[in-house]
Amino acid sequence: MNAESTWTLDAKECWERLRSTSVGRLAVIVDEAPEIFPVNFVVEHSALVIRTGEGTKVDAIRSRPRVAFEIDGLEAGTAFSVIVKGDAKTISAPDELRDTVSLDVSPLQPGTKNHFIRILAEEVTGRSFPVTDPSTWETELSHVARAPHE
């Protein structure tokens, strides 16, 4: 793929794609190393809100609030990726919490999920590109029978 086949998404296009899906990946720093978690989310103005339980994500955000968040997707033969960078904070003020509870953000796993986290978007970037036909990558060995796994 060359540079001409990739294009940058403007801020409006990035937010449209963020609003079009509900699952993304949250990247935090844990013990000086990056960790990535699949989470569901909702867009709230120029922020993202996730709901989670006590644990690694919440602890990481308390100690190092700078995070990255990513979504990817496919639309009619075109792939896209959107990345949001910013600071995350646990929502704890009663007024904010009351408003946030009404958002339609349901965790992916069962259990107690009583922490709402808001990611304040400071940088939103995205790109899009046409999906290449898989046959492009075929070689002479693509259809050779392989030995079964032991």
Secondary structure, DSSP 8 states (H G I E B T S, - for coil): --GGG-EEE-HHHHHHHHHT-SEEEEEEEETTEEEEEEEE-EEETTEEEEEE-SSHHHHHHHH--EEEEEEEEEETTEEEEEEEEEEEEE--SHHHHHHHHTS----SS-S---EEEEEEEEEEEEEEEE---GGGG--TTTT-------
